[in-house]
Amino acid sequence: MRRKLEKSGKLAIVFTVLAFVLWNCKEDPNSTGMELLPGSDLNTVGQSIEKESIGAFTQHDLRLRTDEPNFNLFGTFNDPVFGKTTADLAVHVRLASYPNFDETIQVDSLVLYLLYKEVYGDTTTMQSLKVYELVEDVFLDTTDASGTGDYPYYQDVDLKALASATPIGELDYYPVFRLDSTETDTLIQELAIKLDDSVAEKLYQADSLDMINNDAFVNFFKGLYVESQDVSSGGAMLSLYTLATGSNLTMHYTKVTDTLVTDSLRFVYRINANSARVSSFRHDYSTTVFADQLVEQPESPDSLIYLQTMGGLRAKIDIPTLDNWRDSVLGDDRIIINKAALVFQVDTVASDYRQYRIPAGLILTGIDIIEEKEKEYLPADFSLSSSLYGGRYNATNATYTFNITHHLQNLIDGEVENYGFYLAPSFRNERARRVVLKGASSHAGIRLEVTYTKLN
């Protein structure tokens, strides 16, 4: 028995010593790669949290391409914080086949169907729309007919100027939002707009040469402009499924002969990926609390910053102290950035995020100056890994965080210059979203967290 006790005691001592050794050998996640550095070269490992020097300013979002999105936004919405936004639409319709109409055809109606699933705003306000025939060309690709100009369609494009002055269809509607039977998904809804008989007659009487191919047809019938009418309060944005099979222009007709009258038939003019689909957005911020902030050269950073899709609002972020990191290594020292994170705090009260969905992600772009003109670019961290770069909303702590480790290292190494950043919502041309962030001068503020190693 005594031998067994002595043996157990020795084993206990061995395990205790082994556990102590293993504990002290546990890897520090911040020391990755340090075992590769000569001991004499490692000087300090430090952390820095910067808040006070960061400036943030709300600005108009100046350049947003609005042609051929996955969803076309449409409607008029009076946002209680962000003011009024109006979204219109111009679209081509195309032939799926030759219509082969003849004298036995009797046209019943011509209807524009637009599908939607997501509603952003108030579903209790009646809204109105008007439809016009386009009389000027709208182009599918990114250049105009002369072959010049990059991305010609932006949020301020005047689509009404491209259309006839006489409406060919009108509709009053309430936006509908319904869940399916499982209450886990929304049902697709439909706007059905009956167009004037004169347009149906034009399509029916089209010459065969005008329908020989889609290029000829689009030249003959240039498309439709759908205009949202004004509402003084409430309202909503619809995300139109312009690429869905059910969004189309349909000719309903019957075939009548001496011996036969058919049931209702139809011919569908399709809206698809080969159709030009262009949105225009108009914003009125005159009644907002931040209207005075939207000046070209603000005197001081904003305590709150406002971001909005649909070519609405973005933020300019200035961090002048980033240059200090480069200045600190002008001598023989060298700094290695282990991690640099830029953190933005959501103001959940001002955002009213339960009522109005906030962006699932934001985009942070660096600013460069080339020939006295600003040019945006994605930081190097995005190229290495979009997931590591970040920008997704963290619901736990109501933050958006960007990893700019490699961007800061590139700045230290003189590969990029510090002209600041722009911050904007993702999916700006196809999702109705907005969010209010704590600005640089607020208590929560914007913070830059840096972990670094300083070498001799």
C-alpha positions in Angstrom: 0.0 0.0 0.0 2.8 2.4 0.9 4.5 1.8 -2.5 1.3 2.6 -4.3 0.9 5.9 -2.3 4.6 6.8 -3.1 4.0 6.1 -6.8 0.8 8.2 -6.9 2.6 11.1 -5.2 5.4 11.0 -7.7 2.9 11.0 -10.6 1.1 14.0 -9.1 4.3 15.9 -8.9 5.2 15.1 -12.5 1.7 16.2 -13.8 1.9 19.4 -11.8 5.3 20.3 -13.2 4.1 19.4 -16.7 1.0 21.6 -16.4 3.1 24.5 -15.1 5.5 24.2 -18.1 2.6 24.0 -20.6 0.8 27.0 -19.1 3.9 29.2 -19.4 4.4 28.0 -23.0 0.8 29.0 -24.0 0.9 31.1 -27.2 0.1 34.8 -27.0 -2.1 35.6 -30.1 -0.4 39.0 -30.3 3.1 37.5 -30.5 2.6 35.7 -33.8 5.8 35.6 -35.7 7.8 37.1 -32.9 9.9 34.0 -32.4 11.3 34.6 -35.8 12.7 38.0 -34.7 16.2 38.3 -33.2 15.8 39.0 -29.5 17.9 42.2 -29.6 15.7 43.6 -32.4 12.4 43.4 -30.4 12.0 46.7 -28.6 8.4 47.3 -27.5 4.9 45.9 -28.1 2.3 48.6 -27.6 -1.3 49.6 -28.1 -2.8 52.9 -29.1 -6.5 54.0 -29.1 -7.1 57.2 -31.0 -10.4 59.2 -30.7 -10.0 62.9 -30.2 -8.1 63.7 -33.5 -10.6 61.9 -35.7 -13.0 64.1 -37.7 -16.2 62.9 -39.4 -18.4 65.0 -41.6 -21.7 64.1 -43.3 -21.7 64.8 -47.1 -23.9 64.3 -50.1 -23.1 61.1 -51.9 -21.9 62.5 -55.2 -21.4 59.6 -57.6 -23.6 56.6 -57.6 -24.2 54.5 -60.7 -27.9 53.6 -61.0 -28.2 51.5 -64.1 -28.8 47.7 -64.2 -29.1 47.1 -60.4 -30.4 43.8 -59.1 -33.4 45.6 -57.7 -34.8 49.0 -58.8 -36.1 51.1 -55.9 -39.3 53.0 -56.5 -41.6 55.3 -54.5 -41.8 58.4 -52.4 -40.8 58.2 -48.7 -40.9 60.9 -46.0 -38.3 59.6 -43.5 -38.8 61.2 -40.1 -35.0 61.7 -39.8 -33.6 61.7 -43.3 -36.3 63.8 -45.1 -38.0 63.1 -48.4 -36.7 60.7 -51.0 -38.2 60.0 -54.4 -37.2 57.2 -56.7 -38.2 56.8 -60.4 -37.5 54.2 -63.0 -36.9 53.9 -66.8 -36.9 50.5 -68.4 -36.7 48.7 -71.8 -39.1 46.0 -72.7 -37.9 43.3 -75.2 -39.2 40.7 -77.5 -39.0 37.0 -76.4 -40.3 35.9 -79.8 -41.9 37.4 -82.9 -45.5 38.3 -81.9 -47.1 37.2 -85.2 -50.2 39.3 -84.8 -52.8 39.2 -87.6 -56.2 40.7 -88.4 -58.0 38.1 -86.2 -56.5 39.7 -83.1 -58.6 41.8 -80.8 -56.6 43.6 -78.2 -58.2 43.7 -74.7 -55.5 45.5 -72.7 -51.8 46.3 -72.3 -50.6 46.0 -68.7 -47.2 46.8 -67.1 -46.6 44.4 -64.2 -43.9 45.2 -61.6 -43.1 42.8 -58.8 -41.9 43.7 -55.4 -41.2 42.0 -52.1 -39.6 44.4 -49.8 -41.3 47.6 -48.5 -39.3 50.3 -46.6 -41.5 52.8 -44.8 -45.2 53.2 -44.3 -47.7 50.8 -45.8 -50.8 52.8 -44.8 -50.1 55.8 -47.1 -51.7 55.7 -50.5 -49.2 56.3 -53.2 -49.6 57.2 -56.9 -47.5 56.7 -60.0 -47.7 57.7 -63.7 -46.2 55.9 -66.7 -44.8 57.7 -69.8 -43.4 56.4 -73.0 -39.7 57.1 -73.5 -39.0 59.3 -76.6 -35.2 59.4 -76.1 -32.8 56.5 -76.0 -31.8 54.9 -72.8 -28.7 52.7 -73.2 -27.9 49.4 -71.6 -24.1 49.6 -71.6 -21.9 52.1 -69.9 -21.3 54.3 -72.9 -23.7 56.5 -74.9 -24.3 56.2 -78.7 -21.1 58.1 -79.5 -19.1 55.6 -77.6 -17.9 58.2 -75.0 -18.5 58.6 -71.3 -18.1 56.1 -68.5 -21.1 55.1 -66.4 -23.5 57.8 -67.8 -26.4 57.1 -65.4 -26.1 58.5 -61.9 -28.6 59.2 -59.2 -29.5 62.7 -60.5 -30.2 61.6 -64.1 -33.3 63.4 -65.4 -35.4 60.5 -66.7 -38.5 62.7 -67.2 -36.6 64.7 -69.8 -36.3 61.5 -71.8 -40.0 60.8 -71.9 -43.2 62.1 -73.5 -45.1 64.8 -71.6 -48.4 62.8 -71.7 -48.9 60.0 -69.3 -50.1 56.7 -70.7 -50.9 55.0 -67.4 -51.7 55.9 -63.8 -52.2 53.9 -60.6 -53.0 54.6 -57.0 -51.8 51.9 -54.6 -51.0 50.9 -51.1 -47.7 49.1 -50.6 -48.4 45.6 -49.4 -46.2 43.6 -47.0 -47.4 40.1 -46.2 -45.6 37.1 -44.7 -46.0 33.6 -46.0 -47.7 30.8 -44.0 -44.6 30.1 -42.1 -44.1 33.8 -41.3 -40.4 33.5 -42.2 -40.5 35.1 -45.6 -42.4 37.8 -47.4 -44.7 37.2 -50.3 -44.1 38.7 -53.7 -46.6 41.4 -54.5 -47.5 43.1 -57.8 -48.2 46.5 -59.3 -50.5 46.1 -62.3 -50.7 49.3 -64.4 -53.1 49.4 -67.4 -51.6 51.5 -70.2 -53.5 53.6 -72.7 -55.1 51.8 -75.7 -53.1 54.0 -78.1 -49.9 52.3 -76.9 -51.4 48.8 -77.3 -52.4 49.9 -80.9 -48.9 51.0 -81.6 -47.4 47.7 -80.6 -50.1 45.8 -82.4 -49.6 47.8 -85.6 -45.8 47.6 -85.5 -44.1 46.8 -88.8 -42.4 43.5 -89.2 -39.1 45.3 -89.7 -39.5 47.0 -86.3 -39.6 43.5 -84.8 -37.0 41.7 -86.8 -34.7 41.8 -83.7 -34.5 43.5 -80.3 -32.2 46.3 -81.5 -34.8 47.3 -84.0 -37.7 46.9 -81.5 -36.0 49.0 -78.8 -35.4 51.7 -81.5 -39.1 51.5 -82.3 -40.4 51.4 -78.8 -37.8 53.0 -76.6 -39.3 51.9 -73.3 -41.2 53.3 -70.3 -40.6 55.9 -67.6 -42.4 55.2 -64.3 -42.7 58.3 -62.1 -43.6 58.3 -58.4 -46.0 61.1 -57.4 -45.4 63.3 -54.4 -46.9 62.5 -50.9 -46.7 65.0 -48.1 -46.1 62.5 -45.3 -45.5 58.8 -44.9 -44.9 56.8 -48.0 -42.5 54.0 -48.8 -39.8 52.6 -51.0 -40.5 49.4 -53.0 -37.7 47.1 -54.1 -38.9 46.2 -57.6 -37.9 42.8 -59.0 -37.2 44.0 -62.5 -35.2 40.9 -63.2 -38.0 38.5 -62.1 -40.0 36.7 -64.8 -43.3 38.3 -63.6 -42.1 41.9 -64.2 -43.1 42.6 -67.8 -45.3 44.3 -70.3 -48.2 42.0 -71.3 -50.6 42.4 -74.2 -53.9 40.7 -73.4 -55.9 39.8 -76.4 -58.5 37.4 -77.9 -58.4 35.7 -81.4 -61.7 36.2 -83.2 -62.7 34.4 -86.4 -66.0 33.6 -88.1 -66.2 30.3 -86.3 -64.2 30.8 -83.1 -63.6 33.2 -80.3 -60.7 32.1 -78.1 -60.3 32.6 -74.4 -58.0 35.5 -73.4 -54.5 35.1 -74.8 -51.4 37.1 -74.0 -48.1 38.2 -75.5 -45.3 39.2 -73.1 -42.7 41.9 -73.7 -39.9 40.9 -71.3 -37.8 42.9 -68.8 -34.6 41.0 -68.4 -30.8 41.4 -67.9 -30.5 42.7 -71.5 -33.0 45.5 -70.7 -31.7 49.0 -69.7 -33.1 49.5 -66.1 -32.2 52.9 -64.8 -33.2 54.5 -61.5 -33.1 58.2 -60.5 -33.2 59.5 -56.9 -34.1 62.9 -55.5 -33.5 63.9 -51.9 -34.9 66.8 -49.9 -33.0 67.4 -46.6 -34.3 70.9 -46.0 -36.5 69.8 -43.0 -33.8 67.6 -41.3 -31.9 68.4 -38.1 -28.7 67.9 -40.0 -29.4 70.2 -43.0 -26.9 72.8 -41.7 -24.2 70.2 -41.6 -24.3 69.6 -45.4 -21.9 72.4 -46.3 -18.8 72.2 -48.4 -16.4 73.2 -45.6 -17.9 72.5 -42.2 -16.3 74.3 -39.2 -16.2 71.3 -36.8 -16.7 67.6 -36.9 -20.3 66.3 -36.5 -21.5 64.7 -33.3 -23.7 62.4 -35.4 -23.1 61.3 -38.9 -25.8 60.2 -41.3 -25.5 57.5 -44.0 -28.1 56.7 -46.6 -28.4 54.6 -49.7 -29.9 55.8 -53.0 -27.2 58.3 -53.7 -28.1 60.0 -50.4 -25.4 60.6 -47.8 -21.9 59.4 -47.0 -19.3 60.5 -44.5 -15.8 61.9 -44.9 -13.4 60.6 -42.2 -10.2 62.5 -41.5 -7.5 60.9 -39.2 -4.5 63.4 -39.4 -2.6 61.5 -36.7 -2.1 58.6 -39.1 0.8 60.6 -40.4 2.4 60.5 -37.0 3.0 56.7 -37.5 5.1 57.5 -40.5 6.9 60.3 -38.8 7.8 58.0 -35.8 9.9 55.8 -38.0 12.0 58.5 -39.8 15.0 57.4 -37.8 16.4 53.9 -37.4 13.2 52.5 -35.7 10.7 50.4 -37.6 7.1 49.8 -36.7 5.2 46.7 -37.6 1.4 47.0 -37.3 0.0 43.8 -35.7 -3.6 45.0 -36.0 -5.4 48.3 -36.8 -9.2 48.5 -36.4 -11.4 51.5 -37.1 -14.6 51.2 -35.1 -17.9 53.1 -35.7 -20.7 53.1 -33.1 -24.3 53.1 -34.2 -26.7 55.5 -32.4 -29.5 53.0 -32.0 -32.0 55.5 -30.7 -31.5 58.0 -33.6 -31.4 55.2 -36.1 -34.7 53.6 -34.8 -33.3 50.4 -36.3 -36.3 48.3 -35.3 -38.6 50.4 -37.4 -36.1 51.2 -40.3 -33.6 48.5 -41.3 -30.0 49.7 -41.2 -27.3 48.6 -43.7 -26.0 45.1 -43.2 -22.6 46.4 -44.2 -20.7 49.7 -44.8 -17.9 50.4 -47.3 -14.8 52.2 -46.3 -12.7 53.6 -49.2 -9.4 55.4 -49.1 -8.9 58.7 -50.9 -6.1 59.5 -53.2 -5.4 62.8 -55.1 -4.4 62.4 -58.7 -3.9 65.4 -60.9 -5.8 67.5 -58.2 -8.8 65.2 -58.4 -10.0 62.8 -55.7 -10.0 59.1 -56.5 -11.4 56.4 -54.2 -9.8 53.0 -53.7 -10.4 50.0 -51.4 -7.7 49.6 -48.7 -5.2 46.7 -49.2 -6.9 44.7 -46.5 -10.0 44.3 -48.7 -7.8 42.7 -51.5 -6.3 40.3 -49.0 -9.6 39.2 -47.5 -13.0 40.9 -47.8 -14.2 39.1 -44.6 -11.1 40.2 -42.7 -11.6 43.8 -44.0 -14.9 43.8 -42.2 -17.6 46.4 -42.3 -20.5 44.1 -41.3 -22.9 45.2 -38.7 -22.3 43.6 -35.2 -25.7 43.5 -33.5 -24.1 42.5 -30.1 -22.4 45.9 -29.6 -24.0 47.9 -32.4 -20.8 48.6 -34.3 -19.2 48.5 -37.7 -15.5 47.6 -37.6 -12.9 47.8 -40.4 -9.5 46.1 -40.3 -7.1 48.6 -41.9 -3.9 46.8 -40.7 -2.2 46.6 -44.1 -3.4 50.1 -45.1 -1.7 51.6 -42.1 1.4 49.6 -42.7 1.4 50.8 -46.3 1.1 54.4 -45.1 4.0 53.9 -42.8 6.0 52.5 -45.6 5.2 55.4 -47.9 3.1 53.3 -50.4 -0.1 55.4 -49.8 -0.8 58.9 -48.7 -3.2 60.0 -45.9 -6.0 61.9 -47.5 -8.7 60.3 -45.3 -11.6 58.0 -46.1 -15.1 57.9 -47.3 -17.7 55.8 -45.5 -21.0 54.8 -47.2 -23.6 52.0 -47.0 -23.1 48.9 -49.2 -25.7 48.1 -52.0 -26.4 51.8 -52.3 -28.3 51.6 -55.7 -30.6 48.7 -54.8 -31.5 48.8 -51.1 -33.4 51.4 -49.1 -31.3 51.7 -45.9 -30.0 54.4 -43.6 -28.2 54.6 -40.3 -27.0 57.2 -37.8 -23.5 56.8 -36.3 -21.9 58.4 -33.3 -19.7 61.1 -34.7 -16.1 62.1 -33.8 -17.2 64.8 -31.3 -19.7 62.5 -29.4 -18.7 60.7 -26.2 -18.7 57.3 -27.8 -17.0 58.7 -30.8 -15.0 56.9 -33.6 -12.0 55.1 -32.4 -8.8 53.7 -34.1 -7.3 50.8 -32.2 -3.8 49.9 -33.1 -1.5 47.1 -31.7 2.1 47.5 -32.9 5.6 46.2 -32.5 8.5 48.7 -32.5 11.9 47.4 -33.7 15.4 48.8 -33.6 
